[in-house]
């Protein structure tokens, strides 16, 4: 990649620019693993990615975590509108980094640790099984050929 944006942000920014709500954590973890040519992907890789998203904000952007009604799981997108929720700041830079919608705060809890554990509990199984894509029928599957092509194209051209 030619710019200073991390893989996860390149993907989120692209999807948001096309009107998408966001990507699931397994999708972002799997795409990052593909880009970095990682073979074994674990819950620890998801935790590392969450830590990066929360503590290394991208200047002028806030990541938003909401429950996607189409997929039935939380997705990571760009903060676009004022909705009830909680804004978290980076523990490293003290800049706003992630906004979590209120329904997820009620479900998981209001601390960073609560959010990390809540989202990881929901997605650790698909990550461990290498199922990084969520379908509209609300099942986890491997990446489709089209998704792999999009990941490669976006990250190679970034």
C-alpha positions in Angstrom: 0.0 0.0 0.0 1.3 3.4 -0.9 -0.4 5.6 1.8 -0.2 5.6 5.6 -3.7 4.1 6.1 -3.9 0.6 7.6 -5.6 -2.2 5.6 -8.7 -2.1 7.7 -9.2 1.6 7.1 -8.7 1.4 3.4 -11.5 -1.3 3.2 -13.9 0.6 5.5 -13.4 3.9 3.7 -14.0 2.3 0.3 -17.2 0.5 1.5 -18.5 3.7 3.2 -17.9 5.7 0.0 -20.2 3.3 -1.8 -22.9 3.7 0.8 -22.2 0.6 2.7 -22.8 0.4 6.5 -19.5 -1.4 7.2 -17.5 -4.6 7.5 -17.7 -7.2 10.1 -14.7 -7.8 12.4 -14.1 -11.2 10.8 -14.0 -9.7 7.4 -11.4 -7.1 8.4 -9.3 -9.7 10.2 -9.5 -12.1 7.3 -8.6 -9.3 4.8 -5.7 -8.2 6.9 -4.5 -11.8 7.2 -4.7 -12.2 3.4 -2.8 -9.0 2.8 -0.1 -10.0 5.3 0.0 -13.6 4.0 -0.8 -15.0 7.4 -1.8 -18.6 7.6 -3.3 -19.2 11.0 -5.7 -16.5 12.1 -6.9 -16.5 15.7 -8.9 -14.5 18.2 -5.7 -12.8 19.2 -5.4 -11.3 15.7 -8.9 -9.9 16.2 -7.9 -8.4 19.5 -4.8 -6.8 18.1 -6.9 -5.3 15.3 -9.5 -4.0 17.7 -6.7 -2.4 19.8 -5.3 -0.7 16.6 -8.8 0.6 15.6 -9.4 2.0 19.1 -6.0 3.3 19.9 -4.5 4.5 16.6 -7.3 6.7 15.1 -7.1 8.0 11.5 -6.9 11.8 11.4 -10.3 13.4 10.8 -12.2 10.0 10.9 -14.1 8.2 13.7 -14.9 4.5 13.3 -18.5 3.6 14.1 -19.7 0.2 15.3 -23.3 -0.5 14.8 -25.5 -3.6 14.5 -26.2 -4.2 10.8 -29.8 -5.3 10.4 -29.1 -7.1 7.1 -26.3 -9.2 8.5 -27.4 -9.5 12.1 -24.0 -8.7 13.5 -21.9 -5.6 14.4 -20.1 -3.8 11.5 -17.3 -1.3 11.4 -18.0 1.8 9.3 -17.4 5.5 9.4 -19.2 7.8 11.8 -21.7 9.7 9.7 -24.6 10.8 11.9 -25.5 11.6 15.4 -27.1 8.6 17.0 -27.2 7.6 20.6 -24.1 5.8 21.7 -20.7 6.2 23.3 -17.6 7.8 21.9 -14.3 6.3 22.9 -10.9 8.1 22.8 -7.5 6.5 22.1 -5.6 5.8 25.2 -2.4 6.7 23.3 -3.4 9.9 21.6 -6.5 11.0 23.5 -8.2 11.6 20.2 -11.7 10.4 19.4 -11.4 7.0 17.7 -14.5 4.8 17.9 -18.2 5.4 18.4 -20.3 2.5 19.5 -24.1 2.6 19.1 -26.1 2.6 22.3 -27.8 -0.8 21.7 -24.4 -2.5 21.6 -23.3 -0.6 24.7 -26.4 -1.9 26.5 -25.6 -5.4 25.3 -21.8 -5.5 26.0 -21.2 -2.8 28.6 -19.7 0.6 28.5 -15.9 0.1 28.9 -13.4 -0.6 26.2 -12.8 -4.0 27.7 -16.6 -4.7 27.7 -16.8 -3.8 24.0 -13.7 -5.8 23.1 -15.0 -8.9 24.9 -18.5 -8.5 23.7 -17.6 -8.3 20.0 -14.9 -11.0 20.3 -17.4 -13.4 22.0 -19.7 -13.0 19.0 -17.1 -13.6 16.3 -14.3 -15.8 17.7 -15.8 -19.0 16.3 -16.1 -17.8 12.7 -12.6 -16.4 12.9 -11.1 -19.6 14.3 -12.9 -21.5 11.5 -11.7 -19.2 8.7 -15.2 -18.0 7.9 -14.7 -14.3 7.3 -17.7 -13.3 5.3 -21.3 -12.9 6.5 -24.2 -13.5 4.2 -27.6 -11.9 4.0 -29.0 -15.2 5.2 -27.0 -14.5 8.4 -24.4 -17.3 8.1 -20.6 -17.2 8.1 -18.8 -18.5 5.0 -15.3 -18.3 3.5 -14.6 -15.2 1.3 -16.2 -15.4 -2.1 -14.1 -15.0 -5.2 -15.5 -11.5 -5.7 -14.6 -10.5 -2.1 -11.0 -11.8 -2.6 -10.7 -9.9 -5.8 -12.0 -6.7 -4.1 -9.7 -7.1 -1.2 -6.7 -7.6 -3.4 -7.6 -4.7 -5.8 -8.3 -2.2 -3.0 -5.2 -3.0 -0.9 -2.9 -3.2 -4.0 -4.1 0.1 -5.2 -4.1 1.9 -1.9 
